[in-house]
């Protein structure tokens, strides 16, 4: 009996050691580098990862080399404790996908001066309450898609948007368009895109008629917009208002708008004067109403 007890005890110890090593290896993200595309991809499969751990792994993987793009993917919405943004410092683009980003509820300062593109996809809504973009960063592209946002995050409205060419806030729960999106440096020498596809927006604020930013393309596709009276003087170049609840059109006085799409709405009639003062408008789509 004593021999069997010793054997069983030994087996238990070996199992515990095995499990211990398993947990330790599971706690580390798996990162691969591709020098051809200048990209590092990190897969996270557990709830024990922190950005401090990422920094160590990335520094070892880079080994003095420079990579432009970092893609972090979390399996089954794994958690990552975001206690520092230093891991982004040398990259030009960062994509965070399907991660539950935890913080200690203090400000998360992103101040990587090389960063040009920032993308979040299916990241928990609460995380964005604590994000700040340093004024030294001049993003050209920002995407926060499928993150359940009830409103446009405060940091988006406060950040320097002088170089911003693409702002994508697709498939969220945004109900209101903040006028700050139409203030700032005009997009004169570049094409600027504002994409609000698949939200819960119900109306357009009147500030779109007095913009200092002329968005080259605005996408309101698949929202709940019913009243477009404030679109009457819109100067944006291309406007997509498909798949909304628009029933009536105002008398438009488009100055700079070239194309506008009202496909898949509930428009029942069009008055003669509706587009009579739209001088440059070349394409108007009204099918499936």
C-alpha positions as CSV (number, residue, x, y, z in Angstrom):
1,X,0.0,0.0,0.0
2,X,2.9,2.3,0.9
3,X,4.4,1.7,-2.6
4,X,1.1,2.6,-4.3
5,X,0.7,5.7,-2.2
6,X,4.2,6.8,-3.3
7,X,3.4,6.1,-6.9
8,X,0.1,8.0,-6.8
9,X,1.8,11.0,-5.1
10,X,4.5,11.0,-7.8
11,X,1.9,11.0,-10.5
12,X,0.0,13.9,-8.9
13,X,3.3,15.9,-8.7
14,X,4.1,15.3,-12.3
15,X,0.5,16.3,-13.4
16,X,0.8,19.5,-11.4
17,X,4.2,20.3,-12.9
18,X,2.8,19.6,-16.4
19,X,-0.2,21.8,-15.7
20,X,2.0,24.6,-14.4
21,X,4.2,24.6,-17.5
22,X,1.0,24.5,-19.6
23,X,-0.4,27.6,-17.9
24,X,2.9,29.4,-18.2
25,X,3.2,28.8,-22.0
26,X,-0.5,29.6,-22.5
27,X,0.1,33.0,-20.9
28,X,2.4,34.1,-23.7
29,X,1.0,35.5,-27.0
30,X,2.2,33.8,-30.1
31,X,3.8,36.4,-32.4
32,X,5.1,35.9,-35.9
33,X,7.0,38.4,-38.1
34,X,6.9,38.8,-41.8
35,X,9.8,41.0,-43.1
36,X,8.3,41.0,-46.6
37,X,5.1,42.8,-45.5
38,X,6.9,44.5,-42.6
39,X,4.3,43.1,-40.2
40,X,4.1,41.4,-36.9
41,X,1.0,39.4,-35.9
42,X,0.3,38.4,-32.3
43,X,-2.4,35.8,-31.4
44,X,-3.6,35.9,-27.8
45,X,-5.4,32.8,-26.5
46,X,-5.8,33.5,-22.7
47,X,-6.8,36.1,-20.2
48,X,-3.4,36.6,-18.6
49,X,-1.7,38.8,-21.2
50,X,-0.6,42.4,-20.5
51,X,0.9,45.0,-22.8
52,X,4.1,44.7,-20.7
53,X,4.4,41.1,-21.8
54,X,3.8,42.2,-25.4
55,X,6.7,44.7,-25.1
56,X,9.2,42.0,-24.1
57,X,8.0,39.5,-26.8
58,X,8.1,42.2,-29.5
59,X,11.5,43.5,-28.6
60,X,12.9,40.0,-28.7
61,X,11.2,39.2,-32.0
62,X,12.3,42.4,-33.7
63,X,15.9,41.9,-32.7
64,X,16.9,45.4,-33.8
65,X,14.8,45.2,-37.0
66,X,12.1,47.7,-37.9
67,X,8.5,46.6,-38.6
68,X,5.8,49.0,-39.7
69,X,2.6,47.1,-38.9
70,X,1.3,45.3,-35.8
71,X,-1.8,43.2,-35.7
72,X,-3.1,41.8,-32.4
73,X,-5.7,39.1,-32.6
74,X,-7.5,37.7,-29.5
75,X,-9.1,34.3,-29.7
76,X,-12.6,34.0,-28.2
77,X,-12.5,37.6,-27.0
78,X,-9.5,37.0,-24.7
79,X,-8.5,39.7,-22.2
80,X,-5.5,41.9,-22.5
81,X,-4.5,44.2,-19.7
82,X,-3.6,47.5,-21.4
83,X,-1.2,49.1,-18.8
84,X,1.1,50.8,-21.3
85,X,1.1,51.9,-24.9
86,X,4.8,51.7,-25.3
87,X,4.5,48.5,-27.4
88,X,3.2,50.6,-30.3
89,X,6.1,53.1,-30.3
90,X,7.9,52.0,-33.4
91,X,5.0,51.0,-35.5
92,X,3.1,53.0,-38.2
93,X,-0.1,51.0,-38.0
94,X,-1.8,49.1,-35.2
95,X,-4.9,46.8,-35.5
96,X,-6.5,45.3,-32.4
97,X,-9.1,42.6,-33.2
98,X,-11.7,40.9,-31.0
99,X,-10.0,41.7,-27.7
100,X,-11.4,42.6,-24.3
101,X,-9.0,45.4,-23.3
102,X,-8.9,45.9,-19.6
103,X,-7.5,49.0,-17.9
104,X,-6.9,50.2,-14.3
105,X,-9.5,52.9,-15.2
106,X,-6.8,55.6,-15.7
107,X,-6.0,57.4,-19.0
108,X,-4.4,55.3,-21.7
109,X,-2.1,57.7,-23.5
110,X,-1.2,56.7,-27.0
111,X,1.8,58.8,-28.0
112,X,3.6,56.8,-30.6
113,X,4.7,59.6,-33.0
114,X,5.2,57.2,-35.9
115,X,1.7,55.9,-35.7
116,X,-0.4,56.7,-38.8
117,X,-3.2,54.2,-38.8
118,X,-5.2,52.9,-35.8
119,X,-7.9,50.3,-36.1
120,X,-10.1,48.6,-33.4
121,X,-12.5,45.8,-34.4
122,X,-14.9,44.2,-31.9
123,X,-13.2,45.6,-28.9
124,X,-15.1,46.2,-25.7
125,X,-16.9,49.6,-25.5
126,X,-15.6,50.6,-22.0
127,X,-12.0,50.7,-23.2
128,X,-12.5,53.8,-25.3
129,X,-13.5,55.9,-22.2
130,X,-9.9,55.9,-21.2
131,X,-8.1,56.4,-24.5
132,X,-6.3,59.6,-25.3
133,X,-4.4,60.4,-28.5
134,X,-1.4,62.6,-27.8
135,X,-1.4,65.9,-29.8
136,X,2.0,64.9,-31.3
137,X,0.3,62.1,-33.2
138,X,-1.2,62.9,-36.7
139,X,-3.2,59.9,-37.7
140,X,-4.3,59.6,-41.3
141,X,-6.7,56.7,-40.6
142,X,-8.8,55.8,-37.6
143,X,-11.3,52.9,-37.5
144,X,-13.4,51.8,-34.6
145,X,-15.8,49.2,-36.0
146,X,-18.3,46.8,-34.3
147,X,-17.3,48.0,-30.9
148,X,-20.9,48.8,-29.6
149,X,-20.2,52.5,-29.3
150,X,-23.3,54.4,-28.1
151,X,-21.6,57.7,-29.1
152,X,-18.5,59.0,-30.8
153,X,-15.7,58.6,-28.3
154,X,-14.4,61.7,-26.6
155,X,-10.8,61.2,-27.8
156,X,-11.9,61.2,-31.4
157,X,-13.4,64.6,-31.0
158,X,-10.4,66.0,-29.1
159,X,-7.6,64.5,-31.2
160,X,-5.6,66.4,-33.8
161,X,-7.4,65.6,-37.1
162,X,-5.3,67.8,-39.4
163,X,-4.0,64.8,-41.3
164,X,-7.0,62.5,-40.9
165,X,-8.2,61.2,-44.2
166,X,-10.3,58.2,-43.0
167,X,-12.6,58.1,-40.0
168,X,-14.6,54.8,-39.9
169,X,-17.1,54.2,-37.1
170,X,-19.1,51.4,-38.8
171,X,-21.6,49.0,-37.2
172,X,-21.9,50.6,-33.8
173,X,-24.8,52.0,-31.8
174,X,-24.2,55.7,-32.4
175,X,-27.4,57.7,-32.4
176,X,-26.0,61.3,-32.7
177,X,-23.5,63.0,-35.0
178,X,-21.3,65.4,-33.1
179,X,-20.7,68.8,-34.7
180,X,-17.0,68.5,-33.8
181,X,-16.6,66.1,-36.8
182,X,-17.3,69.0,-39.1
183,X,-14.8,71.4,-37.5
184,X,-11.0,71.5,-38.0
185,X,-8.6,71.8,-40.9
186,X,-10.4,71.6,-44.4
187,X,-9.7,68.6,-46.6
188,X,-8.4,70.7,-49.5
189,X,-5.6,68.6,-51.0
190,X,-6.7,65.1,-49.9
191,X,-9.9,63.0,-50.1
192,X,-11.4,62.6,-46.6
193,X,-13.9,59.8,-45.8
194,X,-16.4,59.7,-42.9
195,X,-18.1,56.3,-42.7
196,X,-21.0,55.9,-40.2
197,X,-22.5,52.8,-41.9
198,X,-24.7,50.6,-39.8
199,X,-25.4,52.8,-36.8
200,X,-28.6,54.1,-35.1
201,X,-28.5,57.7,-36.3
202,X,-31.9,59.3,-36.6
203,X,-31.2,62.8,-37.8
204,X,-28.6,65.1,-39.3
205,X,-27.5,68.1,-37.2
206,X,-27.6,71.6,-38.9
207,X,-23.9,72.1,-38.4
208,X,-23.3,70.0,-41.5
209,X,-24.3,73.2,-43.4
210,X,-21.5,75.2,-41.9
211,X,-18.5,73.0,-42.0
212,X,-14.9,73.9,-42.0
213,X,-14.2,70.3,-43.0
214,X,-15.5,69.3,-46.4
215,X,-15.6,65.5,-46.2
216,X,-15.0,64.0,-49.7
217,X,-17.3,61.1,-48.9
218,X,-19.9,60.7,-46.1
219,X,-21.6,57.3,-45.6
220,X,-24.8,57.2,-43.7
221,X,-25.8,53.9,-45.2
222,X,-28.1,51.6,-43.0
223,X,-29.1,54.0,-40.2
224,X,-32.5,55.2,-39.0
225,X,-32.5,58.7,-40.5
226,X,-35.9,60.0,-41.3
227,X,-35.4,63.8,-41.4
228,X,-32.8,65.1,-43.9
229,X,-33.9,68.8,-43.9
230,X,-30.4,69.7,-42.7
231,X,-28.8,68.0,-45.7
232,X,-30.3,70.7,-48.0
233,X,-27.1,72.8,-48.1
234,X,-24.6,70.0,-47.8
235,X,-21.3,70.7,-49.6
236,X,-19.8,67.3,-49.2
237,X,-18.8,65.7,-52.5
238,X,-20.3,62.2,-52.2
239,X,-23.2,61.3,-49.8
240,X,-24.5,57.8,-49.3
241,X,-27.8,57.8,-47.5
242,X,-29.1,54.4,-48.6
243,X,-31.3,52.1,-46.5
244,X,-32.7,54.7,-44.0
245,X,-36.3,55.8,-43.3
246,X,-36.4,59.0,-45.4
247,X,-39.9,59.8,-46.5
248,X,-39.5,63.4,-47.8
249,X,-36.8,65.5,-49.4
250,X,-36.2,69.2,-48.7
251,X,-35.4,71.8,-51.4
252,X,-31.7,71.1,-51.9
253,X,-29.2,73.9,-52.6
254,X,-26.2,71.7,-53.0
255,X,-23.1,73.7,-53.9
256,X,-20.4,71.1,-54.1
257,X,-22.2,67.8,-53.8
258,X,-21.6,65.7,-56.9
259,X,-23.4,62.4,-56.1
260,X,-26.1,61.5,-53.6
261,X,-27.7,58.1,-53.1
262,X,-31.2,57.8,-51.5
263,X,-31.7,54.2,-52.6
264,X,-33.8,51.9,-50.3
265,X,-35.7,54.6,-48.4
266,X,-39.4,55.5,-48.1
267,X,-39.6,58.5,-50.4
268,X,-43.1,58.8,-51.9
269,X,-42.9,61.9,-54.0
270,X,-40.4,64.5,-55.3
271,X,-41.3,68.1,-55.8
272,X,-40.2,70.0,-58.9
273,X,-38.1,72.4,-56.8
274,X,-36.4,69.7,-54.8
275,X,-33.2,69.7,-57.0
276,X,-33.8,72.9,-59.0
277,X,-31.0,74.8,-57.2
278,X,-28.5,72.0,-57.1
279,X,-25.9,73.3,-59.6
280,X,-23.2,70.7,-59.6
281,X,-25.1,67.6,-58.5
282,X,-24.6,65.1,-61.4
283,X,-25.9,61.8,-60.0
284,X,-29.0,61.3,-57.8
285,X,-30.1,57.7,-57.0
286,X,-33.7,57.2,-55.9
287,X,-34.4,53.6,-56.8
288,X,-36.2,51.2,-54.5
289,X,-38.4,53.8,-52.7
